[in-house]
Amino acid sequence: MELTYEGTSAFAKSFGLIYLMVLSLGITVYAFWPSLGKRFDRAAKSVLDDEEGPCR
């Protein structure tokens, strides 16, 4: 099999597309996983708990 620019480019585009789709799906599943909702809520509220008041 001869290695050409067109073949390499097509492979890179296909691999990149599949890689980004799987990565996006994984991140979406992680973000909406039911058991992680409490962890995300706690993390969002912990930022507000650290504030003491106006800057001096």
N, C-alpha and C positions, 0 to 999 in steps of 0.2 A: 504494500500500500504506500502510495506516494504522499508525502506531507506537503500540502499546498496551502497557500494563504486562505483560499476560499473554504477549504475543509476545516482548517483550524479556526477560522472566524465563525463558521456555522456551529462548530462544537462549543466554542466559548460562549456564544450567544445562548444556545440551548441550555448549557449547564448553568449559566448565570440566571436564566429565567427560572429554571426549576429550583435552584438554590434559594433565590429570593422568595419564591412562592411558598416553599416549605418553611422558610424562616418566618415569614409573615403569618402563616397559619399557626405555627408553634407559639409565637408571641400572642396571637389573638386567643388561642386556647388557654394559655397561661393566665392572661389578664381576666378572662371570664370564668375561670375554674371556680366552682361554688365554694369550696373549702378555703380558698384564699381571700375571699371577700372581707372577712373580719380583719385579716392582716393588713390589707390595703386601707381599710377604714381607720384602723389604729395608727398606721403610718401617716395618713393625711391629717389626723387630729393631733398627733404628737408635735407637729411643727407649730401649731398654735399654742400648745401647752408650754413651750419653751420661752415664749415671749413674756417679758416682765413689765413692759410698758413702753412709753415713748423714749426715744433715744435722748441721752443727756449730753 
